[in-house]
Amino acid sequence: LIGASQLFIDFAQDNSAGTFSPDPNDTLGATELSVNGNTISLAECTIKDSEVCHMPDEALKHAQTAFFTAIMVVQGANLLACRTRRLSVFQQGLRNTVLNVAIVQAFALGIFLAYVPPVNIIGTRPIRLVHWFPPMPFFMVILTYDEMRKWLIRIGPELSGGKDPNLVEEYTYY
């Protein structure tokens, strides 16, 4: 491990590894990049563009928007999971109107921040529909884990100080 980190440090400090123009740490507004004398044109990023985004500052804004939407989706799963301590989402249902409105408003705000052009001055960019799907496995894992935890609590003995406590309830009941 120490050898690998030393190799990385040596490579990072080696100025002969390549010359970059402009400085890779300052590419804001750059339209072309030169590496060892070879010039690469950087393309603008738009949601209609099927090409890869080459503008580092624009690519970063797209990635940050995708990350923001991923957090929003996973927090939606967390909200659904934490609604009750014992009842399943399927037993409880979606009867809490205030909570339902809050979920819809949160997603509407995320869509507004990502897709309304005047709001893009805060650093968000429109992302493709496919970029909404990477957090879905985490959404399912959170809900599945919590449903299994609640099921184990319901089938176990009541936590009443008896000889046979429900360990799942005792250690995961908040």
Secondary structure by P-SEA (a helix, b strand, c coil): caaaaaaaaaaaaccccccccccccccccccbbbcccbbbbbbbbccccccccccaaaaaaaaaaaaaaaaaaaaaaaaaaaccccccccccccccaaaaaaaaaaaaaaaaacccccccccbbbbbcccccccaaaaaaaaaaaaaaaaaaaaaccccccccccccccccccc
